[in-house]
Amino acid sequence: MRMTETVKQLLIINIIFYIGSYFVATAYPLFSLYYPENDNFRFWQPLTSMFMHAPMPNLMHIAFNMFALVSFGSALEHFWGAKKFIFFYISCGLGAALLHLGVSYFQIHSILDSLSGLNLSDSDLKILLNADYRAIFSSEGQMMAGNVKTILENAKCTQEQFNVLITAVQEFQTPSVGASGAIYGLLTAFAFMFPNAELALLFIPVPIKAKYFVPGILAIDLFLGFKGSSLFGSGGTGVAHFAHIGGALFGFIMMWYWKKNSFNNNRWD
């Protein structure tokens, strides 16, 4: 099927963001999605992060996403039209960001609750979570004097507690990027509209119907995500597998609602 106009525009925007972020050093921290309490967070990031991808020389992340966008997006836009398609695409991307931030909140605060014995104040936690730990250790691996060291010493933080704290810091400071949440929404919609269409992956030569293919992809990606990897990128690049599930979930809810109301006056025209 020929690439549709809105899909083409989304493809171009993603490529511009990908190339532009390589030449403009401030673009990646400015447009990627950070945790809301992070000093780098900006209100536009839930939207702009879906046009960002793992930086060069990583090509697989954006390549897989754009291939899926063209393959599934064009079919959906052909039947829906541009307005409904872009509404669905952006909604799934925002839904993915919402679930990702919710899971991050739960993970970070669960870790911090386990460190409640340190009696750290809110201002202390803000300093610890936003600190650049690459800059506070000497070449010998010793923590240098500064706010972080003072806070930890006053709290009598053990090495084991510090290691736990670092897991919260990593979740807090790692930005999320990628169109994968929106893409998974498209996959879900495609399975709704064309359940018996046969699809195949490169490493699975046997065609599988979309109604089985999409749930299978979601299950595999979630499993890989817990191991720090993903079908659409790698866990080490800020690609959040829970965002993938969020995009699919929001896509499923919208498709279910539209299907339920397809024959009444509330349907999308």
Order of alpha helices (4+ residues) and beta strands (2+ residues): alpha-alpha-alpha-alpha-alpha-alpha-alpha-alpha-alpha-alpha-beta-beta-alpha-beta-beta-alpha
